[in-house]
Amino acid sequence: MRDSTEAIHGHGFFDESTGTFIPPIFMSAMFEQPGWTRSTERGVDLKYSREENPSVSSLERIMTKLEGAEDTLAFSSGMSAISSIYMSKLKAGAAAVVISEAYATSIKLLEDYRKFGVDVRTVWPSTEEIIASIKKDVAFVLLESMTNPSLRVFDIEEIAKAAHEAGTELIVDNTFLSPILYKPLAHGARLVIESSTKYLNGHNDAIGGIVSGNKEDIRGLWDWRRKMGSIMSPLTAYLTSRGLKTLELRVKRESDSALRIARWLSESGMVKEVIYPGLEDNPYHKLAKKQFTGFGGVLCFRVRGGGAAAKLLLKSIKLIKPAPSLGGTESLISYPIISASSSLDQASRQKLGITDDLLRLSLGVEDPEDLMADLRQALGRTG
Ligand SMILES: *Cc1c(COP(=O)(O)O)cnc(C)c1O
């Protein structure tokens, strides 16, 4: 079945005793052990909610279908999903590659693995540089299907091909697109990660993370999840499953609004530059169009008047909230030099084009006319 149907029905839950087909919030910490014969294997029996919980399993079944995977694990945050992958895949003496414009905490945590003897290599975010970094000794390459905040795009099939040849695993953080716009596993990725805090839950009210992949990898990660105690909470799993029902509607609406606002902003002359892969003059437009089924709900722009104007805009904006994060129903605007990219040094930021006049706008599902009116009044104040 298609994504929008799977997102609603893919949990497969039905309770005969009540007739409900809506997975409830199972708060039970443990489950009866008649005769203590239950298995401790992944996905077999319920025993203890740090290992498996029915509300979490419902969400995992939906995500397995949406990602086209064999299995999925839900975690307490995007970062706990990522840290479990590091724990599972790395050992002393191994090498790992990450793009220099990955989610800053993903890079920082990987760099922490240097103290355990892991050779961490950061590469410039381009298809060519990533392919050049793939060597036989590299355990995995971690990249993002669309980077933050520059919205760079890579030829993932080409990178996956090079990774396969070298025996390296490609891990794709698909948070900015969601499985509605792209399914990395179908294009050669070994594992896909999503911070479900963003589009999957989509309502700016629950922190979580997802990893999907093959049975064997997920079994290995499950072991780390139960040892580290990083399973998603039943309430968050419920909220995320509920959010998923409108994932396609929201992502389409947010992508449409992003394209419309990107065009309007770039034609208005009110800003210095608009960065959005949906714009025809964007350097990643062709590749994004070929690879994805949409361009996503995030755009960036550079204001005229430098850092002072950017700060003034953040003070003047009313409907759009000046806050980090993305992918929810409320539109948010963030200031990359003090949020997403604050841990990069000045020289790296400069090289990546993350300057003090750059703002990132994540569209929600409000009426785009109201969002444009808010941007117009705020930009009017920055002169
Ligand atoms: C937010 C985010 C994460 C981390 O997810 P949390 O749910 O905040 O832990 C990882 N990768 C990307 C691309 C993100 O945007």
The ligand as an SDF file (V2000), in Angstrom:
LIG
                    3D

 15 15  0  0  0  0  0  0  0  0999 V2000
   17.2170   17.2740   15.3880 C   0  0  0  0  0  0  0  0  0  0  0  0
   18.1330   16.4580   14.5990 C   0  0  0  0  0  0  0  0  0  0  0  0
   18.8300   15.3760   15.1670 C   0  0  0  0  0  0  0  0  0  0  0  0
   18.7430   15.0490   16.6380 C   0  0  0  0  0  0  0  0  0  0  0  0
   17.4780   14.6620   17.0150 O   0  0  0  0  0  0  0  0  0  0  0  0
   16.8840   14.8710   18.4970 P   0  0  0  0  0  0  0  0  0  0  0  0
   15.5290   14.2910   18.4000 O   0  0  0  0  0  0  0  0  0  0  0  0
   16.9010   16.3470   18.7600 O   0  0  0  0  0  0  0  0  0  0  0  0
   17.7820   14.1470   19.4310 O   0  0  0  0  0  0  0  0  0  0  0  0
   19.6420   14.6300   14.3520 C   0  0  0  0  0  0  0  0  0  0  0  0
   19.7880   14.9160   13.0400 N   0  0  0  0  0  0  0  0  0  0  0  0
   19.1510   15.9520   12.4710 C   0  0  0  0  0  0  0  0  0  0  0  0
   19.3520   16.2260   11.0210 C   0  0  0  0  0  0  0  0  0  0  0  0
   18.3050   16.7560   13.2170 C   0  0  0  0  0  0  0  0  0  0  0  0
   17.6830   17.7930   12.6470 O   0  0  0  0  0  0  0  0  0  0  0  0
  1  2  1  0
  2  3  1  0
  2 14  2  0
  3  4  1  0
  3 10  2  0
  4  5  1  0
  5  6  1  0
  6  7  2  0
  6  8  1  0
  6  9  1  0
 10 11  1  0
 11 12  2  0
 12 13  1  0
 12 14  1  0
 14 15  1  0
M  END
$$$$
